[in-house]
Amino acid sequence: MLTLAIILLPILGAILLITLKANSSKYVAFTLAIAEFVLTAFVWAQFYEKGVQFEVQYPWITQITSSLHFGIDGLTLLMLLLTNTLTPIIIYSSFKDNRPSAFYALILLMQFGLVGLFTSMDGLLFYIFWEVTLIPIWFICGLYGTGENKRKINLKFFIYTFFGSLFMLVAFIYVYLQTGSFDYHSLYSIKLSSEEQVFIFWMFFLAFAIKLPIFPFHSWQADTYTMAPTQGSMLLSGIMLKMGVFGIIKYLLPLAPEAIGGISGCIALVLSIIGIVYASLIAIVQKDIKRLIAFSSMAHVGLIAAGIFSSAILSVNYSIDKTGIEGASIQMLAHGVNIVGLFYVADILIKRFGTRDLSKMGGLAAKAPVLAVLFMIISVGTMAVPLTNAFIGEFLLLKSIYTLSTWGVIFAGLTLILCAVYVTKTYGMSMFGPGNKEFLKTQKDISLQTQIGLGVLAFLVLIFGIFPQPLLNLSSETATQVLGLLFR
């Protein structure tokens, strides 16, 4: 019942919000999102046995052996914590924007799609929820985005990601034809040939690489993140791109171990590392704060993907290596918190200065010390400073890459240096410098409401950095399960 409650609460809330007036809808949406978080926290408190927990299954389409099969394992629980922790914060960040009821209904519909996808234990269900998430974010960006080219950018985003998902559908259908079922457990009941595994690998990889995105499938990302309203950027970067990482761990690795251990896995690893350096260098030269954050997100996700592929290549060809998958699992949560925090701050700065251009900002720290402190905490978390949430994840990811390749970790490790460059640049240009003295005379610190929103994110940066073990337990369970499927 808990699993069904977690899945159905957002969609029921979205339906309810359509009937409400705008002035009350944000509070109802926030309350429902908090309730969803409480349910997830309760599941976490009860999650102590290995394997799938809170599993439910109901008949659906018997002709193709597809059922309404949902369950929660370690990786799923991490994704539920990510989704249901960030969603109320994302809703809360919009309170001053006077959004209509439809806006909050779309956010809850997005949450429904994400929760459904992460808990799906049926390949067809996974694909359906993958597409469901595209609908609300398309409307959020199209209706509430900004910029002269927003329709063109939004259409490109839709076509790009929808086209990519068709490759995943082809992979699921092919595996279904071999097993006669879409059920998660049945998908691994057969042994595919080496050629079949290469085919499956690239079908899944193309879909997941576009969603992440991994170089060179990234051309939709920066424009979409910049055009989207702040809450849309938060949903896209904080949660939605994790669908690709989740898919790689959940489906690509177990179904194509031989392909990963061969040239296909090496190509994916190289593309991931190229993306790290490429996106970081572009972020350094950006003046548009939202585009800078977009490329920062791409660089960090590239490191997550590189760690996963390194761990899988090592496990298939040499000896079992859990560190990359463990690091990726915990880093998804850390990256989500940090990137949402950066977009939250960016929204504050854009509204204060009336521009996204960093060169036209400056001097705000003297007038807004609380903002400066909270922004600093989120910034050091993004840079993976020890005792912040991203440190342990990046350490494990780089350790896995180092075990596989010294040259690989040299290039992947550039993310630490380059990230420090563009993050300190963003902080310095917005918080320090002379600024416009006449403009700064009128500035005050952020309101108590905003302090609470940013304060929660800053707290998560520190608490998960100081006490990472509860999350590491879940990531370790995930790695053990995935590697068990690799060598089934």
N, C-alpha and C positions, 0 to 999 in steps of 0.2 A: 504493500500500500504506500509506503514511503516513496518508492521509485515512481509510482504513478502520480502521486501528489506533486513531486518535484517537476515532473514532465508537464502536467496539466495546469498547474497554477498559473503560469505565465499566459497561456492561451486564453484561459477563462478570464484573467485580468484584462487582456487586450480587448476581449469582447465587451466587458463591463465598461471600460474606459470610453468606448465609442458613444455610449449613452450619457456620459457625464459632461458637465460644463467645464470649460477650460480652466477656470479659477480653482477648481477642486481636483482636477485630473492629476496634476503633478503630485499631490499629496497621496492620493490613492495609489498611483503607480509606485511611488517610493515605499509606501507601506507594504504593498504586495512584493516588491523586490526584497525588502527586509525579511518578510515572512519566508521567501524562497531561500534566503541566506540561512535563516534559522533552521529550516529543514535540512539543508546541506550540512550545517554544523552538527546537527543531531546524528546524521548518517556517519559523519567523520568520527564522532564520539563512539559509535557502535562498531566501527570498522576495525576489527582486530584479527580476523582470520584471513588466511591467504586465499587467493582465488576470487571468483566473482561473488559479490554480495548483493542482497536485495534483488535477486533475479526474478523477473516475471515474464510469462509467455502466454499468449493467447492466439488461437487460430485466426488466420487472415485470408490468404489466397492459397487454398490447398492445391490448386491446379499447378502451381509452380513452386510449391513447398516453401512459401514465404510466410513468416508469422510475425506478430507484434511481440518481438522478443527484446527485452531491455534488461540491463544489468549494470552493476557498478563494481569495477575492479580498481586497483590502485591508480592507474592512469586516468580512468574516468573520474574518480574522486578528485584528483588534482585539477582536472578541467572544470568540474562542477564548482570547486572552490574558486577557481579563477573567474568563471562566468558569473557566479552568484555573489561574489564579493565585489566585483567591479560594476555590475549593473546598477545597484543602488547608488553608488558613487557617481556614475555617469548621469543618472536621472537627477541626482541632487545638484550636479554642476550646472544644470539648465534652469534652475529655479528663477533666476533673474531675467531669463530671456522671454518669458511670457509665451511659451509654446502652446499650441492648441492640443486638444485631447488626442487627435490623430497621431501626433508626434510621439506621445508616450505609449499609445497603443502599438505603434510600429516598433518601439524599443522592446516592449514585452513580447511582441511576435518574434522579434529577432532572438530574444532570450529563449523562447520556446523552441525555435529551430536549433539553436546551439545545444541546449540541454538534450533535445531529442537525438541529435547526431552523436553526442558524446556517450549517451547511454545505449545507443542502438547495438544490438547483437545479431543483426540481420543485414546482409549486404545491400539488399534492395531498400530497406529502411534507411540505411546510412546514406545512400544516394539521394533518396527523396528529401531527407532533412538537409542534406548539402544544398539542394536547390531551394528549399524553403527559406534558408537564411539569406539567399540572394534577393528575394522579393522585398522584404522590409528595408534593407540597407539601400537598395536601388531607389525606393521611394523617399527615404530620409535624405539621401544625397540630391535627388532630383527636385524635391519640393523645398528643401530648406538649405541647400547649398548656395554658394555665392560665386560670382564671376561671370563674365560675358560668355565663356565657352562651357558653362556647366552642363548643358544638355549634351554637347558633343563628348565631353569627358566622361559623363555618366553612361552614355551609350557605349563608349569604348570599354569602360569597366565591365558593363553587363555582358557584352559580346565576348570579351576576352575570357572572363571567368566561366561563363556558360559553355562556351566552346571547349574550354579545358576540361570541364566536368564530363563531357561526352567520352573522353578517353577513359575515364574511370568507369563509366557505364559499360563500355566495351570489355574492360578487364573483368568486371563482375559477371557479365553475361558469359564470357568465355569460361571462367571458373565454374559457373553454374552448370554449364553444359557438361563439365567433367564430373561434377558431384551430384547433380540433380536437386540441389538445394541452395538457398541463399543464407542458410543459418551460419552464424559465426563459427560454430564448432565444426560443421560439415565442410567449410571451406578448406580446412587443413587435413581433411581425411584422405587426400590423394597426394601422390608424388608427381609433380610436373617434370617434364624433361627439361634439359638445360635450355633448349631453344624456346620452349614454352615459357620458361621463367624469364628469359630476356624480354620476350614480348610483353608479359604481364608487368615486368618492372617498368618498362618505358611508358606503358599506358597509364599506370598509376603515377609514375614520376611526373609526367607532363601535367596531369591534373593538379597534383600537390605543389609542384614547382611554381605554377602560375598563381596559385592562391597565396603562397608564402610572402613575397615571391623570391625565387632564386634567379640569379643572373643566367641567361639573358632574357628571362620572361617577366621582367619587372616594369616595362614601359608604362603600364597603366597606373602604377602605385602612387608616385609622387603627385601627379596631377589630381588624382582622386582624393588623396588625403588633404591636399591644399584646398580643393573646391568644397569638400564636405563640411557641414557644420561641425563644430567642435565635438559634439557627442557622436556624430558619425565617424569622425577620425578616431575617436577613442574606441568605438566598437570595432572598426576595421583593424586597427593596429593592436589594440589590447587583447582582443578575444578572437576575432574572425580569422586572422591569419594562422592562429594556432590549430585551426581545422586541418591545415596542410601537414603540420608537424605530427598531429595526432594520427592522421591517415598513414603517414610513413611508418610510424611505430606499430600501429594496430594492424595494418594490412600489407603494406609493401614488404617490410622485412620478413614476416613469416612466410609469405607466399613465394618469394623469389630469393632465397638465400644464396643459391649458386650464382645468380646474376649479380648479386651484390658483392660476392667474393671475387668476381671477375672484372672485366673491363668496364662493364656498366656501372658498377659501384664506384670504381675509380673516377670515371667521368663525372658522376654526380658529386663526388667529394671535391674534385678540382673546381667545378662550377660554383660550389658553395663557397670555397675559399676565395675564388676570384670576386664573388659578390661582396665578401667582407671588405676587401681592399678597395674595390671600385666604389661601393656605396660610401665608405668612410671618407675617401678622398673628395667625392662630390659634396658630402656634407660639410667638409671644412670650408669650401669656397662659397657655400650658400649664404645669401643675405636674407632670404625669405625664411622666417623662423619655422613655419609649418613644413616647408620643403626640407629644411635641415633635419627636422625631427623624423620626417618620412624616410629619408635615406639612412638616418641613424637606426631606425627600426629594421630596415633591410639588412644592414650590416650585422646587427645582433642576431637576427633570425638566420643569417648565413652561417654564423658560428654554431648555432644550435643544430642546423642540418649537417654541418661538417662533423660535429661530434657524434651524431647518430651514425653516419656512414662510416666513420673511423671505427667506432665500436663494433659495428656489424662486420666490417671487413676483417678486423682482427679476430673476431669470434669464429668466423667461417674458415679463415686460412691459417691461423696461428693458435691462439688460445683464447678462451672465453674472457671477454672484457666488458664489464658492466658499466664502467665509469661514464662512457659517452652517453648512453641511454639514461643513466641516472641523472647526469648533469643536464641533459636536454629536458627531462621531465620537470625538474625543479626550476630550471631556467625559464620555462614557459610562463610559470606563475610570476617569477620575479620581473621578467620583461614586461608582462602585462601591467603590473603595478607601476613600474617606472615610466612606461610610455604614456599611460593615462595621466600620470602626474605631470609629465612634460607638456602634454597637450592642454591640460588644465591651466598650467602657468602661462602657456602661449596665448590662450584665450584671454586671460587677464591682461597680459601685456598688449595684445592687439587692441583691446577695448580702451586701454589707458592711452596709448600713443596714437591710436587711429591708423596704424599701419602694421604690415607684417615685416617691414624692412628693419633689420637689426641695426643698421647704420644710423637710423633716425631715432633710436632709443638711447637710454643712458641715464645714470644718476638716480635711479629709483630706490636704491638701497637706503639712502639717507632719509627718505620720506616714508618708506614702507619696510621697516626692519623685520617685521614678522614674515612678510612675503619673502624677504631675502633669506631668512633662516630656513624656512620650509623649502624654498626653491633649492637651496644649497644641499639639504638632506636628500632630496630627490635626485639632484645632479650627481652627488657622490655615489648614490645607489646605481645610477646609470653607468658610472665609470667602474663599478664593481670594486669599490674600496673595501678592504677587510671590515667585517662586522656590519656590512650591509647585505641586502637580500640577494644581490646578483653575484657576490663574491664566490660562494661555494659552487654554484652552478658553472660559472665560467672556468673555475679552477679544474673541475672534473672534465669539462669539455676539452680544454687545452691539454690536460693530462692524457686523455684518450688519443687525441691527434698526435701528441708527442710520441706515444708508444708506437704508433704506426709509422710516422715519418717526421724526421727532424726538420726537413725543409717545409713540410706542411705546417708545423707548429710555428715556424719562423714567420711565415706569411699570415697565418691565422692569428698569431699573437700580436700582430700589428694593430688589431682592433683595440687593445688596451691603450696603446700610445695615441692612435688616431682619435679614439673616442675621447680621451682626455683633452685633446686639442679642440675638437668642435664643441664639446660641452662647456669647457672653461671659456671658450670664445663667446658662446651664447650667454653664459652667466655674466661675463665681464662687460659685454656690450650693452646688456639690458640693465644691469644693476649698478655699474660704476661708470666712470667717465663724466664729463661736464654736463651733458644733456642740455636741454633747453631750460635755462634758468627761470624764465617767466612761466613756462608750463609747469615746472616742478614746484613752484610756489603754491600752486593750487592742489597739489597731490596729497593724499592721505594714505594711511595703511589700508590693507584689505579689510573688509567687514568681518564681523564675527562669524557670519554664515560661511564665508569663503575660507576663513581660518580653519573652521571645523572640517570642511571638505578636504583641503590640502593637508590638514593635520592628520587625518585618518590615513592618507596615503603615506605621509612621512613616517607615521607609526609603523605601518606595515613594512616599509623599507628597513627599519631598524629591528623590529621584533623578529622578522624572519632571518635577519642577518645574525642576530645574537643567539637565537634559538632555532636553528635550521633542522634539528633532528626529526621532529614530527613529520616534516615534509620529506626528508631523506628516507624515512621508513617507507613512505608511499612510493617514492621513486625507485627504491631498491626492489620493492615487490613487483613493480612494473618491469624492471630490467630482467629479473629472474623469470617472469612469465614469458616475456618476449623471446629471450634466449632459449627457453625451453621449447618454444614453437620452432625456432630455427633448427634445432637438432632433434625434432620429433621422430 
